[in-house]
């Protein structure tokens, strides 16, 4: 039987054991989310005088340890970021994030890093925020312009440059008080199998799909050195024979080929008896009559259910690193890398998306949709357009129903969706497209990342005019 111990640490450093008043909780992570999320229910302190009187406040820390077979494992150390209560409910809804959230809420103090490795950049940024660096995967030396970037984006930008050179993928994850960056090849020491015994790794459910959507089996790099053009090429003949040629042409240097090639993609949805080592970014082996192989964890959710640790995992043959490019802010030096060819429209989009990602964790509330500190899905999309400078400041009607007829947007085909577009179901919801199959949206309980809904699901794509 699993036991859960929850310590609440107040701003004064005082610690209270609130294990007895904790109800259901979930811990979640995803490939393009900065911080892991805690969703938890706690019995309100005013319900019964016999319960502890500790009031969980914003900024407090919830330190959760799970004890199984007398072996303790820290599940998460989360900062209380949001709480909601109702007079008709005896529980308090808590949303917390691990300490990586501070990387996403602060811009870098140092903005330009010259001739430094990615791990050295990460260590410096983490230290400047008063956080603690843990294990940081070694990176390659480069120069980084991080003006206008959040601390998280700057760290991932540094590792993106390393990834482009060596083809490796990286994930940032907090473990307790320490911020870590690890290579996506790190493996969970558990095999997921169809077992008879209720032990870690037992498959409870599994489904999968295969797709050629992301296949790239030939890459050509055009190197432009003054007026000379030099071409480098890499191809997978076996893949081309089986699936046909899918080519990508990029401008840059031959080392930029690393990490571009991609095979047929397999994705699995798995429910299993889990361990806390099963986190997004690591790889895990699956042995099943349906499908077997080594897969990356791209989403993870942990739940303690009837004394059993249940994991819901999304697995894939491809790990999409949260790549970050240099910000395209208006004050960027005109001769800085990436500035040439960046038009006003793309600068506006990047400015808006940078703002949107700083809103992660902002509470969802439809009644308070137009009040500072709250969003519903449509007010979040509205403010995104306003931040880009393509919507007026006036507080006029903007809902999922009115977006299709709004004069500031134009509908585009689903197949032509690009970064910064709105994905809208006029009867339900609106989301902002980040690229790479990822969206950001305001949905209960807060602003968070998600996946693009499939074509044919009632969603349509709208693009801001002038963006």
TORSE-703000 format. One record per residue (C-alpha): x, y, z. Coordinates in steps of 0.1 Angstrom, whole numbers, plus 5000, padded with zeros to 4 digits. Layout:
TORSE-703000
XYZ ...
//
This chain:
TORSE-703000
500050005000 501250354991 501350635016 501450995007 503151265029 502451625021 504351905039 503252265034 505952515038 504952875045 506753195036 508153205071 509752865067 507252695090 506352345080 502952165086 502051815077 498751835059 498651475046 495351405063 493551685045 494851605010 492451444985 493051354949 496051494931 497751464897 501251554886 501751624849 504551714825 504851764787 507551804762 507052174756 506152284791 508652464812 507352344846 505552024859 502052084871 500351974904 496551964905 495451894941 492351904963 492752005000 489952015026 489252375035 490752475068 487352625079 485352295074 486052125107 487852245138 489551905143 491551945111 494852135110 494352515107 497152575083 496052805055 497652715022 498653055006 499953154972 503753114971 503752844997 505552514989 503952174988 506551904993 504951564983 506651234992 505250894983 506250605005 506050254990 507449945007 509050185032 510950355004 510250725001 510350904967 509851274963 507051324938 507151694934 508052014953 505552264940 504952634945 501252714951 500352924921 496552924921 493752824944 489952824940 487152754965 483352754965 480952784994 479252464981 482452254982 484452145012 487652124992 490152384980 491452334944 495252394942 497352444911 501152434917 504252434896 507752304903 510452574907 511052594869 508052824868 510353104880 512453054848 509353114827 508253424847 511653614846 513653764818 517453704819 519653944837 522553874814 521253904778 524253824756 526453524762 529753504743 531653184736 529952984763 528652624764 524952574768 525352424803 527452724814 524652964801 522052754820 524052764852 524553134851 520853214844 519652974871 522153134896 521053484887 517553394898 518653254931 517752904920 519952594923 521452424893 521452044894 522751814866 523152004834 523851814802 527151934786 526652154756 528752304729 530252654728 528452934709 527353294712 523753364722 521653684719 518853644745 517453994746 513753994755 513753624763 512453464794 515153274814 513652944803 513653044766 517253154769 518352824784 516452624758 517852864730 521352774741 520552404741 518752444707 522052564692 523852264706 521052034693 521452174658 525152084659 525051734675 521551614667 520751544704 517551664721 517251814756 514651864783 514652094813 513051944845 513152044881 513751784908 513051924942 514952244946 517352174917 516952264880 518251994857 518651964819 519151614806 519551454772 516451284759 518350954755 518250894793 516350574799 513850474825 515050144841 511649984837 510149784809 506449824802 504949474798 501749284799 502349124834 500148924857 501449084889 500549444899 504149574898 505849874884 505749854846 502549644843 500549764813 496949834820 496049974786 497750054754 496750204720 498950334692 498950504657 501550534630 501950834606 504250964578 503351324585 506751414600 508851194578 512051354564 514451114545 516551354526 518051684536 519951934514 521852224529 522652524508 525752704521 526053064511 529553194513 529553534497 528453444461 529453084462 526852814468 527952484482 525452194487 525651924513 523251624513 522151344536 519551084526 518150754538 517850524507 515950244525 513350494538 512950644504 512450304488 509750214513 507850544517 509050764488 511251064490 510451344515 512951624511 513751924532 516052204520 517652444545 520152734543 522952724567 526052504573 526552134568 526452064606 522852194606 521751864590 522051694624 518651624639 516551714608 516151354595 513051184609 511450844603 507850724603 506350834635 504650604661 502750734690 501350534720 498950614747 499750394777 498250334812 500550144835 501650104871 504250374873 507250514890 508450874895 511250814871 508750814842 508951174832 508751354799 512051354780 513251014791 512850694770 511250364780 511050024765 507649864756 507149494752 503649404740 501849174717 500549484699 503849684696 507349674710 510349904710 512050204726 510050514728 510350874742 507950994769 506351314755 503651354781 503251204816 500551214842 500851054876 497850974899 497650784932 494550574928 493350334956 496850304969 498350234935 500650464915 499050494880 500850654851 499250774819 501950824793 502150944757 505050784740 506650854706 509450744683 510351114680 511051364708 510251714698 512551934719 511152274730 513352464705 513752834710 515053084685 516353424691 513553674699 512653904670 512154214691 512254554675 515354664694 517454364682 520654464665 520154464627 523254264621 522554004648 522053634637 518553574626 517553934622 518153954585 514953874566 512753904597 509854114586 507454324607 504854044606 507053774620 508454014646 504854084657 504053714659 507053634680 506353934703 502753804708 503853444714 506553554738 503753734758 501453434756 503953194770 504653434799 500953394809 501353024817 499552954849 497253254847 493853144861 490953064838 487653244846 484853314822 483053554845 486253754850 487453714814 488054084809 489554154843 493354174849 494853844861 492253624844 491453484810 488953254792 489953114759 488653394737 489953684759 493353514759 493353504721 492053864720 494853994742 497353794720 496253994690 496354314709 499954244721 500854194684 499354534676 496754394651 493654434673 492354774687 492654864724 488854904727 487154634748 484654524721 482954184718 485353904709 484153554714 484553214697 481253284679 482453634665 485953534655 484953394620 483353724610 485853954625 487354204600 490854164615 491253794607 491053584575 490353214574 493152984559 493152614551 493952374579 496952244559 498452594557 498352654595 501452844607 502852984639 500653254655 497353144638 494153094658 492552744658 488852804665 485752604670 483152874668 480852684692 483452574717 487052694720 489952894705 493652814707 496952974696 499252774673 502852754684 504152524657 505352164658 501852044666 501652244698 499152504710 498852734740 495352824753 493352924784 491452624796 490452524832 492252574854 494752804837 496752894807 498752594795 500152414765 498352144745 498151954712 496652074679 493151924674 492851704643 491451824610 487751744608 487151804645 485152124639 488052354643 488952614617 492152824612 492153204612 495153434607 495453794619 495654044591 499054224592 500653954614 
//
